[in-house]
């Protein structure tokens, strides 16, 4: 169908844009450690971000059927744009002072990023779940790969700025400001692509129209923006038997897909209990010096990105629900492995272990999300997409909270 290739490319860019702000923050946290050395910025900012993401996502999931998807996504990207611009302005206005006021201002803006994340990720994944399995696979894969690409690209850029600005006066801050400037411009591009291009593609209009005929109310603004008259759909709804009254409730959808929801919850609970806080604060000092945490973060993000393309090879794609759950649970072994590797091994073994964490995170996430939203009507698929993102966000929040326990269990090695 016309527009499929363009939709896949735009989904990749939108996926990258939905996490580029957070990954930029994660990549410049060595700068925040320099400015706020006593406030554990990696752990605190992650926890604040995920707390607001989880709260917002819970509200949105409960009211999913009444929320306009187009307005939701545009609002999310707009909040990312305003937040990064404000973060950039705050740093320039305070001249990188280390006072508690500046830190609280950063925390407040990071909280807005968490709310924006919930708006965009739940909205986009729910919207893509409305479409046919083949298109879902292509666009889900592209959007999820874009999410991972944001981490990999920001990490690579951070290594580049470390090399360029390292020997320059105030180089750490200049590199951080460059990051925030790039993020601001990129999110502005995402607003334009989603608002003016994506929803007008023929293949996207087709599946939005189909969802509306099945009773979905979340796509009305997308249809209006694409030039489809709502009265025509109303007539067809009357003629056909497309009532949404028999739609499964969120509770029923969750019951039927609880293992998938548990999968994404546990995947990110394990990953975020280690990344990024443990990598910044609990891996000790090695030959790489200040480069060490940057290399570890880049290794995780690169492994996460590469592994999200593995399911494109059909023989390597895992769809068995039992096998997925077994693999997800087995990742808990990584937690004690990281502890003993940090305590007794050198940086080479840690880099290998971080790459395994990233590879399994990306691969299992894509396999679960591509396998789950099948066999439902459009409005049900949208609801299921939001439920899965809610559990994913809950797993990230739990992982971020558990990451703080490393401060109690152990001192830096």
Secondary structure, 3 states (H helix, E strand, C coil): CCCHHHHHHHHHHHHHHHHHHHHHHHHCHHHHHHHCCCCCHHHHHHHHHHHHHHHHHHHHHHCHHHCCHHHHHHHHHHHHHHHHHHHHHHHHHHCCCCCHHHHHHHHHHHHHHHHHHHHHHHHHHHHHCCCCHHHHHHHHHHHHHHHHHHHHHHHHHHHHHHHHHCCCCCHHHHHHHHHHHHHHHHHHHHHHHHHHHHHHCHHHHHHHHHHHHCCCCCCHHHHHHCCCCHHHHHHHHHHCCCCCCCCCCHHHHHHHCHHHHHHHHHHHHHHHCCCCHHHHHCCCCCCCCCHHHHHHHHHHHHHHHHHCCHHHCHHHCCCCHHHHHHHHHHCCHHHHHHHHHHHHCCHHHHHHHHHHHHHHHHHHHHHHHHHHCCCCCHHHHHHHHHHHHHHHHHHHHHHHHHHCCHHHHCCCC
